[in-house]
Amino acid sequence: MQNDARFPELPVAVPPALLAASSRSFQELQESSDPVIAWADRYAGPVRSSFHSHSRGQLIFATEMPAAVETGQRNWTMRAGQGMWLPGGQKHRVSAQADPVFCSIYVRPDLAARLPVRCGAMEISPYLRELIAKLAQLYRGRVDPAAYPHLVALIFGELATSSVHSDCLPMPQDERLLRLCQSLVDRPGDRRTLAAWARDIGASGRTLERLFREETGMTFVAWRQTCRALAAIPLLEADLPVQRVAWMCGYDSQSAFAAMFRRVTGLLPASFRPGR
């Protein structure tokens, strides 16, 4: 297989570390010369890691549920299947609810330098998701190692045409506001107004609105609409009726829900139905 001209260092043979991957620790693989490694794990119960970083660039995603990534400067909530790109050296912490499955690829620093230099959301196509899953199986000894050069070339081909963006859901640092936002992530259909939330958490509505703008860059209304749209996507992909999804996301009117959804995503809810 011919290498992508943008990444001439990609392997044409199986790297030595891969041949002994099953006997190597995660840290040893991180320090190896392999251009890219993949790792997947299922956790029992909710998980919240400590802050840490990797020398390699990391693309991480939770396969079955939303997950949160904190970087110290900003907090993000990813919908299931959406990726988060973290350049090498970026401190971060990851959390998710019951029994999450996280999958990551880690890109060697010299190659990661040609990928985005800032962290942000990255859409992961079903094709890229399958490539990463296959590479993770390879590191578990479940796939013929001879497939490594081909998988890596295809993965880098996908990464080279991807970009990061900021439409994950930004989460605030302020503890009061974070409790409010986390509650809405867990229950997007909650219809309490900002004034009602202010009474419940002991702050004025004006204070909360100011904090929303300062810490998320969005108004409360815009943040909640984005939260609801992101919550709706996996429900629509699961083929739930649009009216039911609208109700679960706090709307009685299907047309009002569709208008909000299009304003946030640029697409109609039907675009996320299976087979579209």
Beta strands, then each sheet from edge to edge (+ up, - down):
strand 1: 36-42
strand 2: 47-48
strand 3: 57-62
strand 4: 67-70
strand 5: 75-78
strand 6: 83-86
strand 7: 93-96
strand 8: 101-107
strand 9: 120-122
strand 10: 169-171
sheet 1: 1+ 8- 3+ 6- 9+
sheet 2: 2+ 7- 4+ 5- 10+
end
